[in-house]
Amino acid sequence: MSIASLVASLTRAARRFRHASDGNIAVIFALVMVPLLGSIGMAVDYSRANRARTAMQTALDSAALMVSKDFSQGIVQESEIAATAQKYFDSLYKNTGGAAVQVLASYTPNTGKGSTIKLDASSAIKTEFMKVAGVSEMPLGSSTTTTWGSTRLRVALVLDTTGSMSSAGKIDALKTATKSLLLQLKNAATKPEDVYVSIIPFAKNVNLDPTNYNADWIDWTDWLAEPAILDPAKGGAKPSNWSNIGPGSPCPFTDGYWGQHGFTCTNIAATLPGAASVSTVPSSGLICPSKDSGNKNRLKNGLYYNGCYSSVPTETKVTVASCWGIPNCTCTSGRNATCTKTTTGAPYTHVWRPAGVNDATPDKSTWNGCVADRGTYSSPRDDYDRKVTAPNAATPESLFPAEQTSYCSPVVTPLNSNWSNMATAVDGLYPLGGTNQPIGLVWGWQSLVGGGPFPTPASKDPNYTYQDIIVLMSDGLNTIDRWYGDGSNTSTDVDKRMYTSESIGTCANIKAANVKIFTVHVNTDGGPTSTLLRNCASPSDSGEKEFQIVTSAAGIQTAFDSIGTKLTKLRVAF
């Protein structure tokens, strides 16, 4: 039975009771029926009106977001806003209990805090019960406002490109997901300066681009130094027969399980073109360490030493009675001339010469761009590896230490809005080396503030709100940095540099600088969830950490899509 039929039946019953003559039943019923029916009817009609109003508000909110996005991207012109809003609303509003809804739209250009589009909707719903009391319809109205472009984004994508990313299809999935995220961010921008992105691949090191080899922010101390294992000043020692080694001598360095050094010999400095392994010291007398295998010291795995030891022989002079037929002989004059013969050979004096050239100026152009964690390993430790303090030549530990390694990660990309170039950079990612999340994280932060290879970002326009973001993706646990690590997942000291507590570590420093951190743990091998990545993440609006764990390569896409959606919403708000 319909509501209208029910009302008619109750009305007829009331009339019959009005003519009843048995007792006071008719009078009592008539007195009770009117307020009871009115109360029930009012509750039912108000409930219907509230449902209609809720549906109207939901449809209006969604329509406002949709038309704002279309307008910001140039799909809809200002003159088309009202019609487009009405079209979106009509497709979303499914309540059929009311009259047609008229949507009015007003657009306000950016006057300092973003552009706005305000939508107002009005309609009415016909009553079923309340019309008995003379109320035939109830008005409905709703309003919503979107603000577009009031927030500008600066996003650093800090991406794990270590050797383990080569397994389970992770590196290819990372490329696909990253380019998808870049497209989301591109679509969220109305103007180039609305969204800037940097890309920071990392392994043990970060690659700051080898073309920067003349920059004044690089510390070349370690890059130019002889191997520490041979330097007595650093606790090392030369081979026992060192002074007797010269041209033609067997290579004095040994590698392998029983090796003493972790490297052998090359004909010229290992970083120079044409370097090749040799078993004996060449005629040049250059004694050049090869690339380090890490067999002696895991921290040196893949490290190149940028120089050679020259061999300076000792000169020996002997006087003989005759000059006849004696080479290298300096003779006196006269009938009874004598000869002073000079010979060269052991003992040799060996001098370390950076870049392996007979020149006082070392060749830094062979640097492949990688830097290690900055700072010094001393007590108390300085904090340069956990902050973005500007480098200063007067304070060497504040400079970025060059480190030549065969596991150098892909080159970083500074903040920019050249989406095509960024996609190309992502295509060039490759997996190599061990995991050092702290160095990737701090360089992501560095890219947001400028310094070193990164230009200082343009001054922030006071007419906008800015949000700095770091997205850190890694597929495992930290294994190695400049000072710690043995190649296994037990390097807790690396973790402590990144996060000790909510107030100590790189993560804490970044969050204190009002930079929001999203973290993603790609866990395809069934290992434990990274507590470190969870702790490092910033809290979401609901209080939960902005942390995601995925168990397949395909999950990277899902995680990045989720982050992209959240970042896009920062650009559009009610």
C-alpha positions in Angstrom: 0.0 0.0 0.0 1.4 3.4 -0.9 1.8 6.2 1.6 -1.1 8.2 -0.1 -3.4 5.1 0.1 -2.5 4.8 3.8 -3.4 8.4 4.5 -6.7 8.1 2.7 -7.6 5.0 4.7 -6.8 6.6 8.0 -8.9 9.7 7.0 -12.0 7.5 6.1 -11.6 5.7 9.4 -11.5 9.0 11.3 -14.8 10.1 9.6 -16.5 6.8 10.6 -15.4 7.3 14.2 -16.7 10.8 14.1 -20.3 9.5 13.6 -20.0 6.7 16.2 -22.5 7.0 19.1 -21.3 4.2 21.4 -19.6 5.7 24.4 -16.7 8.2 24.1 -14.6 6.1 21.7 -15.1 8.4 18.7 -14.3 11.5 20.8 -11.1 10.0 22.3 -9.9 8.6 18.9 -10.5 11.9 17.2 -8.5 13.8 19.9 -5.6 11.4 19.7 -5.5 10.7 16.0 -4.7 14.2 14.8 -1.5 14.8 16.8 -0.4 11.2 16.4 -0.8 11.2 12.7 0.8 14.6 12.4 3.9 13.4 14.5 4.3 10.3 12.5 3.9 12.1 9.2 6.3 14.8 10.1 9.0 12.3 11.1 8.6 10.3 7.8 8.6 13.4 5.6 11.7 14.8 7.4 13.5 11.5 7.0 12.8 11.5 3.3 13.9 15.1 3.1 17.2 14.4 5.0 18.0 11.5 2.7 17.4 13.7 -0.3 19.5 16.5 1.1 22.4 14.1 1.9 22.3 12.7 -1.7 22.2 16.3 -3.0 25.3 17.3 -1.0 27.3 14.3 -2.0 26.5 14.8 -5.7 27.2 18.5 -5.4 30.6 18.0 -3.8 31.6 15.5 -6.5 30.4 17.8 -9.3 32.4 20.7 -7.8 35.6 18.6 -7.8 35.0 17.4 -11.3 34.2 20.8 -12.8 37.2 22.4 -10.9 39.6 19.9 -12.3 38.2 20.3 -15.9 38.4 24.1 -15.7 41.9 24.1 -14.2 43.1 21.9 -17.1 41.4 24.0 -19.8 38.9 21.4 -20.7 36.0 23.7 -19.6 35.9 27.4 -20.2 34.6 29.9 -17.7 31.3 30.4 -19.7 30.7 26.6 -19.5 31.2 26.1 -15.8 27.5 26.3 -14.9 26.3 23.9 -17.6 29.1 21.5 -16.9 28.3 21.5 -13.2 24.6 20.9 -13.9 25.5 17.9 -16.2 27.8 16.3 -13.6 25.3 16.8 -10.8 22.4 15.3 -12.8 24.5 12.2 -13.6 25.3 11.8 -9.9 22.1 12.7 -8.1 19.9 9.6 -8.0 17.1 10.7 -5.6 13.8 10.6 -7.4 11.6 11.9 -4.6 12.0 15.6 -5.3 11.6 18.1 -8.1 14.3 18.8 -10.6 17.4 20.4 -9.0 18.8 23.6 -10.3 22.5 24.1 -9.9 23.9 27.7 -9.9 27.7 28.2 -10.3 30.0 31.1 -9.5 33.7 31.3 -10.3 36.2 33.5 -8.5 39.7 33.9 -10.0 42.8 33.5 -7.8 43.0 36.5 -5.5 45.8 35.2 -3.3 44.8 31.8 -2.0 43.6 29.9 -5.0 40.7 30.1 -7.5 37.3 29.0 -6.2 34.1 27.5 -7.8 31.0 27.7 -5.6 27.9 25.6 -6.5 24.4 26.1 -5.0 21.6 23.6 -5.6 18.0 24.1 -4.8 14.9 21.9 -5.1 11.9 20.7 -3.1 10.4 17.4 -2.0 6.7 16.8 -1.9 5.3 15.7 1.4 3.0 12.7 2.0 1.9 13.1 5.6 2.5 16.7 6.3 0.1 17.8 3.5 -2.7 16.8 5.9 -1.5 19.8 7.9 -1.4 22.0 4.8 2.4 21.5 4.1 2.6 20.2 0.5 6.4 20.4 0.0 9.6 20.9 1.8 12.4 23.0 0.3 15.9 21.5 -0.2 19.1 23.4 -0.6 22.8 22.7 -0.5 26.1 24.5 -1.2 29.8 23.7 -1.7 33.0 25.5 -2.6 36.2 24.1 -4.1 39.5 25.9 -3.9 41.8 25.1 -6.8 45.5 25.8 -6.9 46.0 27.3 -3.4 48.6 24.6 -2.6 51.8 24.1 -4.6 53.8 20.9 -4.4 57.5 20.2 -4.2 58.0 16.4 -4.4 61.2 14.4 -4.0 61.0 10.8 -5.2 63.7 8.9 -3.4 64.0 5.6 -5.1 65.9 2.4 -4.1 68.0 1.3 -7.1 70.1 -1.3 -5.3 71.1 -4.7 -6.7 68.1 -6.4 -5.1 65.7 -4.4 -7.2 66.8 -6.6 -10.2 64.8 -9.5 -8.8 61.1 -10.3 -9.1 60.5 -7.6 -11.8 60.9 -4.8 -9.3 63.0 -2.4 -11.3 60.7 -2.5 -14.3 57.6 -2.2 -12.0 59.3 0.8 -10.3 59.8 2.6 -13.7 56.2 2.0 -14.7 54.8 3.1 -11.3 57.0 6.2 -11.2 56.0 7.4 -14.6 52.4 6.9 -13.7 52.9 9.0 -10.5 54.6 11.7 -12.6 51.6 11.8 -14.9 49.2 12.2 -11.9 51.4 15.1 -10.6 51.6 16.6 -14.1 47.8 16.6 -14.4 47.4 18.2 -11.0 49.4 21.3 -12.2 47.7 24.2 -13.9 51.0 26.1 -14.4 54.6 24.7 -14.5 55.4 26.2 -11.1 52.4 24.5 -9.4 54.2 21.1 -9.1 58.0 20.5 -9.1 59.5 17.0 -8.8 63.1 15.8 -8.1 64.2 12.2 -8.6 66.9 10.8 -6.2 68.0 7.2 -7.0 70.2 5.7 -4.3 72.3 2.7 -3.3 75.2 3.0 -1.0 76.0 6.3 -2.7 74.1 9.0 -4.6 75.3 10.2 -8.0 75.6 14.0 -8.2 76.5 14.0 -11.9 80.2 13.7 -13.0 80.0 16.9 -14.9 80.2 18.7 -11.6 83.8 17.7 -11.0 85.0 21.3 -10.8 82.4 22.2 -8.1 83.7 23.7 -4.9 81.3 21.7 -2.7 83.1 18.4 -3.3 85.6 16.9 -0.8 88.3 15.1 -2.8 90.4 13.9 0.2 89.4 10.3 0.1 89.1 10.2 -3.7 92.8 11.3 -4.0 94.2 9.3 -1.2 96.2 6.0 -1.3 94.4 2.9 -0.1 93.9 3.1 3.7 95.2 -0.5 4.0 98.6 0.7 2.8 98.7 4.0 4.6 100.5 3.7 8.0 98.8 7.0 9.1 95.5 5.1 8.9 96.6 1.9 10.5 97.8 0.2 7.3 101.2 -1.1 6.2 103.2 -1.5 3.0 104.3 -5.0 1.8 107.4 -6.2 3.6 109.5 -6.1 0.5 108.2 -2.7 -0.5 111.6 -1.0 -1.1 112.7 -3.7 -3.5 109.7 -3.5 -5.8 110.2 -1.8 -9.1 109.8 -2.4 -12.9 109.4 -6.1 -13.6 108.7 -7.0 -10.0 105.7 -9.2 -9.3 102.6 -7.2 -8.3 102.9 -6.7 -4.5 99.1 -6.7 -3.9 97.0 -9.8 -3.3 93.3 -10.5 -3.4 91.1 -13.5 -2.9 90.2 -15.5 0.2 93.8 -15.4 1.6 94.6 -12.0 0.0 96.2 -9.2 2.1 94.7 -6.2 0.3 91.4 -6.8 -1.5 93.0 -5.7 -4.9 95.8 -6.5 -7.3 97.6 -4.3 -9.9 96.8 -2.4 -13.1 99.1 -0.9 -15.7 97.8 2.7 -15.0 95.4 4.2 -12.5 92.3 2.0 -12.5 90.0 5.0 -13.2 91.8 5.9 -16.4 90.8 4.7 -19.9 92.9 1.8 -20.9 93.6 0.5 -17.4 94.2 -3.3 -17.5 95.2 -5.9 -15.0 98.9 -6.8 -14.8 100.9 -9.4 -12.8 104.1 -7.4 -12.8 105.0 -3.8 -12.4 105.3 -2.2 -15.8 108.4 -0.5 -17.1 107.0 2.8 -16.1 107.5 1.7 -12.5 103.8 2.6 -11.7 102.4 0.4 -9.0 98.6 0.9 -9.4 95.9 -0.7 -7.1 93.1 -2.3 -9.1 89.4 -2.0 -8.2 88.7 -3.3 -4.7 86.8 -6.5 -4.5 85.6 -6.0 -0.9 87.2 -9.3 0.1 89.3 -7.6 2.8 86.9 -4.9 3.7 83.2 -5.0 2.6 83.0 -1.2 2.9 85.5 -1.0 0.0 83.6 -3.3 -2.4 83.7 -1.9 -5.9 85.9 1.1 -4.9 88.4 2.5 -7.4 91.7 4.0 -6.2 92.5 7.1 -8.2 96.3 6.9 -8.5 99.5 4.9 -8.5 102.8 4.7 -6.6 105.7 5.9 -8.7 109.0 4.0 -8.3 112.0 6.3 -7.8 115.2 4.1 -8.0 118.4 4.7 -6.0 121.4 5.9 -7.9 124.7 4.2 -7.2 128.1 5.6 -8.4 131.2 3.4 -8.7 134.7 4.6 -10.0 136.5 2.2 -12.3 140.0 2.4 -13.8 139.0 2.5 -17.5 136.3 4.1 -19.5 136.7 1.6 -22.3 133.3 -0.2 -23.3 131.6 0.7 -20.0 128.0 2.1 -20.5 126.6 4.8 -18.3 130.1 5.9 -17.4 131.3 9.5 -17.0 135.1 9.7 -17.7 137.8 12.0 -16.6 140.1 13.5 -19.3 143.7 12.6 -19.9 145.9 9.6 -20.6 145.0 7.8 -17.4 141.2 8.6 -17.4 139.0 7.0 -14.9 135.3 6.3 -15.1 132.4 7.0 -12.6 129.6 4.5 -13.4 126.0 5.3 -12.3 123.5 2.5 -11.8 119.9 2.7 -10.8 117.7 0.2 -9.0 116.7 -1.0 -5.6 116.0 0.2 -3.1 113.1 2.2 -4.5 111.3 5.1 -3.1 107.6 5.0 -3.8 105.4 8.1 -3.9 101.6 8.1 -4.2 100.6 10.2 -7.2 96.8 10.8 -7.6 95.4 9.9 -11.0 98.6 8.0 -11.8 100.1 10.8 -13.9 103.5 12.4 -13.6 101.9 15.8 -13.0 101.2 17.7 -9.8 97.6 18.4 -10.9 95.4 15.3 -10.5 92.8 14.6 -13.2 89.4 14.8 -11.5 87.5 14.5 -14.8 87.4 10.7 -14.4 85.1 11.0 -11.3 81.9 9.1 -12.0 79.7 11.4 -9.9 79.2 9.4 -6.7 79.4 10.8 -3.2 79.3 9.1 0.2 77.7 10.2 3.4 79.3 13.4 4.5 80.7 14.2 8.0 83.4 12.5 10.1 83.4 9.3 12.0 84.6 10.7 15.3 83.5 11.1 18.9 81.3 13.0 19.3 79.9 12.4 15.8 79.0 15.5 13.8 75.5 15.5 12.1 76.3 16.6 8.6 75.1 13.3 7.2 71.6 13.9 8.8 71.1 17.5 7.9 71.1 19.9 4.9 73.7 22.3 6.3 75.2 24.3 3.4 78.6 23.1 2.4 81.5 25.4 3.3 85.1 24.9 2.2 86.3 26.3 5.5 84.7 23.2 7.2 85.8 20.2 5.1 83.5 17.8 6.8 80.5 19.8 5.5 81.6 19.1 1.9 80.3 16.1 0.0 83.0 13.4 -0.2 83.6 12.0 -3.7 83.9 8.2 -3.9 84.7 6.3 -7.0 82.7 3.1 -7.1 81.6 0.6 -9.8 78.2 0.5 -8.0 77.4 4.2 -8.6 73.7 4.8 -8.8 71.9 6.7 -11.6 72.3 10.5 -11.7 69.9 12.6 -9.5 67.4 14.9 -11.1 66.9 18.3 -9.5 63.5 19.9 -8.9 61.9 20.7 -12.2 58.6 20.5 -14.2 60.0 19.0 -17.4 57.9 15.9 -17.4 59.4 14.5 -20.6 62.9 14.7 -19.3 61.9 13.1 -16.0 60.3 10.2 -17.8 63.5 9.7 -19.7 65.5 9.7 -16.4 63.2 7.1 -15.0 63.7 4.9 -18.1 67.4 5.0 -17.3 67.2 3.6 -13.8 69.3 0.5 -13.2 69.9 -1.8 -10.1 73.3 -1.9 -8.5 74.9 -1.9 -5.0 73.9 -2.1 -1.4 71.2 -0.3 0.6 71.8 3.1 2.3 68.3 4.6 2.8 69.7 7.5 5.0 71.8 9.0 2.1 68.9 8.8 -0.3 66.6 10.4 2.3 68.9 13.3 3.1 69.5 14.0 -0.6 65.8 14.0 -1.2 65.6 16.7 1.5 68.6 18.5 0.0 66.8 18.7 -3.4 63.9 20.5 -1.8 66.0 23.2 -0.2 68.9 23.5 -2.7 72.6 23.3 -2.2 75.5 21.3 -3.7 74.4 20.3 -7.2 70.8 21.5 -6.6 69.8 25.1 -7.5 68.0 27.0 -4.8 64.2 26.7 -5.6 62.4 29.8 -6.6 61.1 32.0 -3.8 57.7 30.8 -2.6 54.9 33.0 -3.7 53.0 34.4 -0.6 49.8 34.0 -2.5 50.1 30.2 -2.3 50.5 27.5 0.3 53.4 25.2 -0.3 53.8 21.5 0.7 57.2 19.8 0.6 56.9 16.0 0.2 59.4 13.1 0.2 58.3 9.7 -1.2 60.8 7.1 -0.1 60.6 3.6 -1.7 62.9 0.8 -0.7 62.8 -3.0 -1.1 64.6 -4.0 2.1 66.8 -3.3 5.0 69.9 -1.1 5.2 73.1 -2.9 4.6 75.9 -0.4 4.3 77.0 3.2 4.4 80.3 5.0 4.5 81.2 3.7 8.0 79.1 0.7 8.7 78.0 -2.5 7.1 79.2 -6.0 6.2 76.9 -6.8 3.3 74.2 -8.4 5.5 70.9 -7.0 7.0 72.4 -6.4 10.4 73.8 -2.9 10.1 71.7 -1.3 12.9 74.1 1.7 13.1 73.1 2.7 9.6 69.5 2.6 10.8 70.3 4.7 13.8 71.7 7.5 11.6 68.3 7.5 9.9 65.9 7.1 12.9 66.7 6.8 16.5 63.5 8.3 17.9 60.9 10.8 16.9 63.3 13.5 17.9 66.7 12.1 16.7 67.8 11.1 13.2 67.4 12.2 9.6 63.6 11.4 9.6 63.0 13.5 12.7 65.1 16.4 11.2 63.1 16.3 8.0 59.7 16.2 9.7 60.8 19.1 12.0 61.4 21.1 8.8 57.7 20.6 7.9 58.4 18.1 5.1 55.9 15.3 4.9 57.4 11.8 4.4 55.6 8.9 2.6 57.3 5.5 2.8 56.8 2.3 0.8 58.4 -1.1 1.7 58.5 -3.5 -1.3 58.7 -6.8 0.5 58.8 -9.6 -2.2 60.9 -12.0 -0.3 58.7 -12.5 2.8 61.1 -10.7 5.2 60.0 -8.8 8.2 58.1 -5.5 7.8 60.5 -2.5 7.9 59.9 -0.9 11.3 62.4 1.7 10.2 60.4 2.8 7.2 57.1 2.8 9.2 58.7 4.9 11.9 60.2 7.3 9.4 56.8 8.1 7.8 54.8 11.2 8.7 51.3 10.8 10.3 48.3 11.0 8.0 45.2 13.1 8.7 43.8 10.1 10.6 46.9 9.7 12.7 48.1 6.6 11.0 51.6 6.6 9.4 51.9 7.4 5.7 53.5 3.9 5.3 52.6 1.1 2.9 54.0 -2.4 2.5 53.5 -4.3 -0.7 54.4 -7.9 -1.3 54.8 -7.9 -5.1 56.4 -5.8 -7.8 52.9 -4.9 -9.1 52.1 -3.5 -5.7 54.5 -0.6 -6.3 51.9 0.8 -8.8 49.1 0.5 -6.3 51.1 2.2 -3.6 52.3 5.1 -5.9 48.7 5.5 -7.3 47.5 5.9 -3.7 50.2 8.5 -2.9 49.5 10.3 -6.2 45.8 10.6 -5.3 46.6 12.0 -1.9 49.0 14.6 -3.4 46.5 15.6 -6.0 43.9 16.2 -3.3 46.2 18.7 -1.7 45.7 20.8 -4.9 41.9 20.7 -4.6 40.0 21.1 -1.4 36.5 21.9 -0.1 
